[in-house]
Amino acid sequence: MLTIANPIYDTVFKYLMEDERIARTILSALLKEDIVKVEVRPHEYSNVQKELLSIFRIDFAATVRKEDGDEQLILIELQKSWLPSELLRFRQYLGVHYQNPKNIVQDSPDRHALPMVAVYLLGHTVGDIQEPVIYVRHKAFDYNEQPITQGMPDPFVSSLNHDSIIVQIPRLHGKINNRLDKVLSVFDQKRTDPDNQHYLTLDEAAYGSADSDMQPILHRLLMAASSVEMRQDMNVEDEYYSIIKEQEGKLFGMEKELASRAATIAQNAATIAQNEATIAQNEATIAQNEATIAQQGSTIAQQDETIAQQDETIAQQNEQLARKDEQMHQMVRLLLQAGMAPEDIAKQLNVSVNDIQTI
């Protein structure tokens, strides 16, 4: 059994990838390409200020030999993170590549960019995806969703898109079925020493002494395991990430509390809005009732005016009748004084004899 340093730690991973041959072996297995040359881009280690960063990043310029023998220069952005909250920084680093004029091929007719592959080594899982290694490749399609093959790959299209490889280290299954499984097995955290997570325990027989690619990887990790300075750096990383996790836990708790408060505020706002809607409805009902009452009052006033007019007409008619009666009385008295008989008076005035007698 071999006890090697755990390359999940930045200091071990940096030490491992500084070896050009090992970098070629790992990147060739990941890309499934024949990488004949790898060069670390200068000043691209991005884990210097650990108080600000929790992503380890190395950028490579890699020469890939194609099946037809042609060689192509590509960029490989390799990022490693323990924490699941680094998506924004991943995107920011990609933006740096797209903005960097050094990644433009200056002597090309169309000044196209170097093709780029983004590789993410994650110390956490991505959703419910069970595959340990995820290949995300862009393709071109026409309107009918048919793949475009003529003229592809095209430098212009490749300059605006990139492929990605995502490695979920917790999903490494411990079995070696192909070349990539063997290379990534040195990252398999299921092999962590139960007494010290700084180390992994591997079965040397699974690799074979004749494997000229894996032996340098194992040898370099064995050297890292025996380095006192490396162990001190790993202890520092443990302290750093424990602080980060503690801060993330606090932030998560604060986010949950803020989310709960926001939900309460939203619920209160909904209740207030519902109450305001009820009040507005009641006010509308009251206004409608007041309008009805006002209309009824106007109708009553109009009816009162009509009744008053009718009363006035009746009074006038009564007055006229009273005057007629008075005239009748005077005429009857004059005719009686003149000696006319009541029957003759009744006949002349066209009234009954009883009326004349009553008068």
Contacts in CASP RR format, 6 or more apart in sequence:
PFRMAT RR
TARGET T0000
AUTHOR 0000-0000-0000
METHOD contacts of the structure
MODEL  1
MLTIANPIYDTVFKYLMEDERIARTILSALLKEDIVKVEVRPHEYSNVQK
ELLSIFRIDFAATVRKEDGDEQLILIELQKSWLPSELLRFRQYLGVHYQN
PKNIVQDSPDRHALPMVAVYLLGHTVGDIQEPVIYVRHKAFDYNEQPITQ
GMPDPFVSSLNHDSIIVQIPRLHGKINNRLDKVLSVFDQKRTDPDNQHYL
TLDEAAYGSADSDMQPILHRLLMAASSVEMRQDMNVEDEYYSIIKEQEGK
LFGMEKELASRAATIAQNAATIAQNEATIAQNEATIAQNEATIAQQGSTI
AQQDETIAQQDETIAQQNEQLARKDEQMHQMVRLLLQAGMAPEDIAKQLN
VSVNDIQTI
1 201 0 8 1.000
1 202 0 8 1.000
1 203 0 8 1.000
1 204 0 8 1.000
2 201 0 8 1.000
2 202 0 8 1.000
2 203 0 8 1.000
2 204 0 8 1.000
2 218 0 8 1.000
2 222 0 8 1.000
3 193 0 8 1.000
3 199 0 8 1.000
3 200 0 8 1.000
3 201 0 8 1.000
3 222 0 8 1.000
3 225 0 8 1.000
4 186 0 8 1.000
4 199 0 8 1.000
4 200 0 8 1.000
4 202 0 8 1.000
4 218 0 8 1.000
4 221 0 8 1.000
4 222 0 8 1.000
4 224 0 8 1.000
4 225 0 8 1.000
5 12 0 8 1.000
5 198 0 8 1.000
5 199 0 8 1.000
5 200 0 8 1.000
5 221 0 8 1.000
5 222 0 8 1.000
5 224 0 8 1.000
5 225 0 8 1.000
5 227 0 8 1.000
5 230 0 8 1.000
5 234 0 8 1.000
6 12 0 8 1.000
6 189 0 8 1.000
6 192 0 8 1.000
6 197 0 8 1.000
6 198 0 8 1.000
6 199 0 8 1.000
6 200 0 8 1.000
6 234 0 8 1.000
7 13 0 8 1.000
7 16 0 8 1.000
7 186 0 8 1.000
7 187 0 8 1.000
7 221 0 8 1.000
8 80 0 8 1.000
8 82 0 8 1.000
8 123 0 8 1.000
8 169 0 8 1.000
8 187 0 8 1.000
8 189 0 8 1.000
9 198 0 8 1.000
9 233 0 8 1.000
9 234 0 8 1.000
9 237 0 8 1.000
10 47 0 8 1.000
10 56 0 8 1.000
10 80 0 8 1.000
10 237 0 8 1.000
11 230 0 8 1.000
11 233 0 8 1.000
11 234 0 8 1.000
11 237 0 8 1.000
12 221 0 8 1.000
12 224 0 8 1.000
12 230 0 8 1.000
12 234 0 8 1.000
13 56 0 8 1.000
13 80 0 8 1.000
13 121 0 8 1.000
14 45 0 8 1.000
14 47 0 8 1.000
14 56 0 8 1.000
14 58 0 8 1.000
15 220 0 8 1.000
15 224 0 8 1.000
15 230 0 8 1.000
16 22 0 8 1.000
16 217 0 8 1.000
16 220 0 8 1.000
16 221 0 8 1.000
16 224 0 8 1.000
17 23 0 8 1.000
17 26 0 8 1.000
17 40 0 8 1.000
17 58 0 8 1.000
17 78 0 8 1.000
18 40 0 8 1.000
19 216 0 8 1.000
19 220 0 8 1.000
20 38 0 8 1.000
20 39 0 8 1.000
21 216 0 8 1.000
22 216 0 8 1.000
22 217 0 8 1.000
22 220 0 8 1.000
23 38 0 8 1.000
23 40 0 8 1.000
23 60 0 8 1.000
24 35 0 8 1.000
24 36 0 8 1.000
24 37 0 8 1.000
24 38 0 8 1.000
24 62 0 8 1.000
25 183 0 8 1.000
25 213 0 8 1.000
25 214 0 8 1.000
25 216 0 8 1.000
25 217 0 8 1.000
26 183 0 8 1.000
26 217 0 8 1.000
27 35 0 8 1.000
27 38 0 8 1.000
27 60 0 8 1.000
27 62 0 8 1.000
27 76 0 8 1.000
27 78 0 8 1.000
27 119 0 8 1.000
28 34 0 8 1.000
28 35 0 8 1.000
29 179 0 8 1.000
29 180 0 8 1.000
29 182 0 8 1.000
29 183 0 8 1.000
29 184 0 8 1.000
30 119 0 8 1.000
30 133 0 8 1.000
30 165 0 8 1.000
30 167 0 8 1.000
30 180 0 8 1.000
30 183 0 8 1.000
31 62 0 8 1.000
31 64 0 8 1.000
31 76 0 8 1.000
31 117 0 8 1.000
31 165 0 8 1.000
32 180 0 8 1.000
33 64 0 8 1.000
33 65 0 8 1.000
34 64 0 8 1.000
34 65 0 8 1.000
34 66 0 8 1.000
35 62 0 8 1.000
35 63 0 8 1.000
35 64 0 8 1.000
35 65 0 8 1.000
36 63 0 8 1.000
36 64 0 8 1.000
36 65 0 8 1.000
36 71 0 8 1.000
37 62 0 8 1.000
37 63 0 8 1.000
38 60 0 8 1.000
38 61 0 8 1.000
38 62 0 8 1.000
38 63 0 8 1.000
39 60 0 8 1.000
39 61 0 8 1.000
39 62 0 8 1.000
40 58 0 8 1.000
40 59 0 8 1.000
40 60 0 8 1.000
41 59 0 8 1.000
41 60 0 8 1.000
41 61 0 8 1.000
41 75 0 8 1.000
44 57 0 8 1.000
44 58 0 8 1.000
44 59 0 8 1.000
45 56 0 8 1.000
45 57 0 8 1.000
45 58 0 8 1.000
46 53 0 8 1.000
46 55 0 8 1.000
46 56 0 8 1.000
46 57 0 8 1.000
46 93 0 8 1.000
47 53 0 8 1.000
47 55 0 8 1.000
47 56 0 8 1.000
47 57 0 8 1.000
50 237 0 8 1.000
50 240 0 8 1.000
53 89 0 8 1.000
54 81 0 8 1.000
54 82 0 8 1.000
54 83 0 8 1.000
54 86 0 8 1.000
54 241 0 8 1.000
54 244 0 8 1.000
55 79 0 8 1.000
55 80 0 8 1.000
55 81 0 8 1.000
55 86 0 8 1.000
55 89 0 8 1.000
55 90 0 8 1.000
55 93 0 8 1.000
56 79 0 8 1.000
56 80 0 8 1.000
56 81 0 8 1.000
57 77 0 8 1.000
57 78 0 8 1.000
57 79 0 8 1.000
57 80 0 8 1.000
57 93 0 8 1.000
58 78 0 8 1.000
59 75 0 8 1.000
59 76 0 8 1.000
59 77 0 8 1.000
59 78 0 8 1.000
59 97 0 8 1.000
60 75 0 8 1.000
60 76 0 8 1.000
60 77 0 8 1.000
60 78 0 8 1.000
61 73 0 8 1.000
61 74 0 8 1.000
61 75 0 8 1.000
61 76 0 8 1.000
61 114 0 8 1.000
62 73 0 8 1.000
62 74 0 8 1.000
62 75 0 8 1.000
62 76 0 8 1.000
63 71 0 8 1.000
63 72 0 8 1.000
63 73 0 8 1.000
64 71 0 8 1.000
64 72 0 8 1.000
64 73 0 8 1.000
64 74 0 8 1.000
65 71 0 8 1.000
66 72 0 8 1.000
72 115 0 8 1.000
73 114 0 8 1.000
74 114 0 8 1.000
74 115 0 8 1.000
74 116 0 8 1.000
74 117 0 8 1.000
75 97 0 8 1.000
75 103 0 8 1.000
75 114 0 8 1.000
75 115 0 8 1.000
75 116 0 8 1.000
75 117 0 8 1.000
76 116 0 8 1.000
76 117 0 8 1.000
76 119 0 8 1.000
77 93 0 8 1.000
77 94 0 8 1.000
77 97 0 8 1.000
77 116 0 8 1.000
77 117 0 8 1.000
77 118 0 8 1.000
77 119 0 8 1.000
78 119 0 8 1.000
78 121 0 8 1.000
79 90 0 8 1.000
79 93 0 8 1.000
79 118 0 8 1.000
79 119 0 8 1.000
79 120 0 8 1.000
79 121 0 8 1.000
80 120 0 8 1.000
80 121 0 8 1.000
80 122 0 8 1.000
80 123 0 8 1.000
81 90 0 8 1.000
81 120 0 8 1.000
81 121 0 8 1.000
81 122 0 8 1.000
81 123 0 8 1.000
81 124 0 8 1.000
82 123 0 8 1.000
82 124 0 8 1.000
82 241 0 8 1.000
83 124 0 8 1.000
83 241 0 8 1.000
83 244 0 8 1.000
83 245 0 8 1.000
83 248 0 8 1.000
84 122 0 8 1.000
84 124 0 8 1.000
85 248 0 8 1.000
90 118 0 8 1.000
90 120 0 8 1.000
94 118 0 8 1.000
94 162 0 8 1.000
97 103 0 8 1.000
97 116 0 8 1.000
98 113 0 8 1.000
103 113 0 8 1.000
103 114 0 8 1.000
103 116 0 8 1.000
104 111 0 8 1.000
104 112 0 8 1.000
104 113 0 8 1.000
104 114 0 8 1.000
105 111 0 8 1.000
105 112 0 8 1.000
105 113 0 8 1.000
105 114 0 8 1.000
108 155 0 8 1.000
110 155 0 8 1.000
110 156 0 8 1.000
112 155 0 8 1.000
112 156 0 8 1.000
112 158 0 8 1.000
112 159 0 8 1.000
113 155 0 8 1.000
113 158 0 8 1.000
113 159 0 8 1.000
115 153 0 8 1.000
115 158 0 8 1.000
115 159 0 8 1.000
115 162 0 8 1.000
116 162 0 8 1.000
116 163 0 8 1.000
117 162 0 8 1.000
117 163 0 8 1.000
117 164 0 8 1.000
117 165 0 8 1.000
118 162 0 8 1.000
118 163 0 8 1.000
118 164 0 8 1.000
118 165 0 8 1.000
119 164 0 8 1.000
119 165 0 8 1.000
119 167 0 8 1.000
120 164 0 8 1.000
120 165 0 8 1.000
120 166 0 8 1.000
120 167 0 8 1.000
121 167 0 8 1.000
121 169 0 8 1.000
121 187 0 8 1.000
122 166 0 8 1.000
122 167 0 8 1.000
122 168 0 8 1.000
122 169 0 8 1.000
123 168 0 8 1.000
123 169 0 8 1.000
123 170 0 8 1.000
123 189 0 8 1.000
124 168 0 8 1.000
124 170 0 8 1.000
125 168 0 8 1.000
125 170 0 8 1.000
125 171 0 8 1.000
126 134 0 8 1.000
126 166 0 8 1.000
126 168 0 8 1.000
129 168 0 8 1.000
129 171 0 8 1.000
130 171 0 8 1.000
131 168 0 8 1.000
131 171 0 8 1.000
132 167 0 8 1.000
132 168 0 8 1.000
132 169 0 8 1.000
132 171 0 8 1.000
132 172 0 8 1.000
132 173 0 8 1.000
132 184 0 8 1.000
133 165 0 8 1.000
133 166 0 8 1.000
133 167 0 8 1.000
133 168 0 8 1.000
133 180 0 8 1.000
133 184 0 8 1.000
134 164 0 8 1.000
134 165 0 8 1.000
134 166 0 8 1.000
134 167 0 8 1.000
134 168 0 8 1.000
135 163 0 8 1.000
135 164 0 8 1.000
135 165 0 8 1.000
136 163 0 8 1.000
136 164 0 8 1.000
136 165 0 8 1.000
136 166 0 8 1.000
137 163 0 8 1.000
138 161 0 8 1.000
138 162 0 8 1.000
138 163 0 8 1.000
139 147 0 8 1.000
140 147 0 8 1.000
140 148 0 8 1.000
140 152 0 8 1.000
140 154 0 8 1.000
140 157 0 8 1.000
141 147 0 8 1.000
141 148 0 8 1.000
142 148 0 8 1.000
167 184 0 8 1.000
167 187 0 8 1.000
169 187 0 8 1.000
169 188 0 8 1.000
169 189 0 8 1.000
170 189 0 8 1.000
172 184 0 8 1.000
172 185 0 8 1.000
172 187 0 8 1.000
172 188 0 8 1.000
172 189 0 8 1.000
172 190 0 8 1.000
174 181 0 8 1.000
174 185 0 8 1.000
174 188 0 8 1.000
174 190 0 8 1.000
174 191 0 8 1.000
175 181 0 8 1.000
176 182 0 8 1.000
176 185 0 8 1.000
176 206 0 8 1.000
182 206 0 8 1.000
182 207 0 8 1.000
182 211 0 8 1.000
182 214 0 8 1.000
183 213 0 8 1.000
183 214 0 8 1.000
183 217 0 8 1.000
185 191 0 8 1.000
185 202 0 8 1.000
185 206 0 8 1.000
186 200 0 8 1.000
186 202 0 8 1.000
186 217 0 8 1.000
186 218 0 8 1.000
186 221 0 8 1.000
188 200 0 8 1.000
189 200 0 8 1.000
191 200 0 8 1.000
191 201 0 8 1.000
191 202 0 8 1.000
192 199 0 8 1.000
192 200 0 8 1.000
192 201 0 8 1.000
193 199 0 8 1.000
193 200 0 8 1.000
193 201 0 8 1.000
198 225 0 8 1.000
198 231 0 8 1.000
198 234 0 8 1.000
199 225 0 8 1.000
200 221 0 8 1.000
202 218 0 8 1.000
204 218 0 8 1.000
207 214 0 8 1.000
207 215 0 8 1.000
207 218 0 8 1.000
208 214 0 8 1.000
208 215 0 8 1.000
209 215 0 8 1.000
224 230 0 8 1.000
328 349 0 8 1.000
328 351 0 8 1.000
328 359 0 8 1.000
329 359 0 8 1.000
331 349 0 8 1.000
332 345 0 8 1.000
332 349 0 8 1.000
332 356 0 8 1.000
332 359 0 8 1.000
333 359 0 8 1.000
335 345 0 8 1.000
335 348 0 8 1.000
336 342 0 8 1.000
336 345 0 8 1.000
340 348 0 8 1.000
342 353 0 8 1.000
342 356 0 8 1.000
342 357 0 8 1.000
343 353 0 8 1.000
345 356 0 8 1.000
346 352 0 8 1.000
346 353 0 8 1.000
346 355 0 8 1.000
346 356 0 8 1.000
349 356 0 8 1.000
END
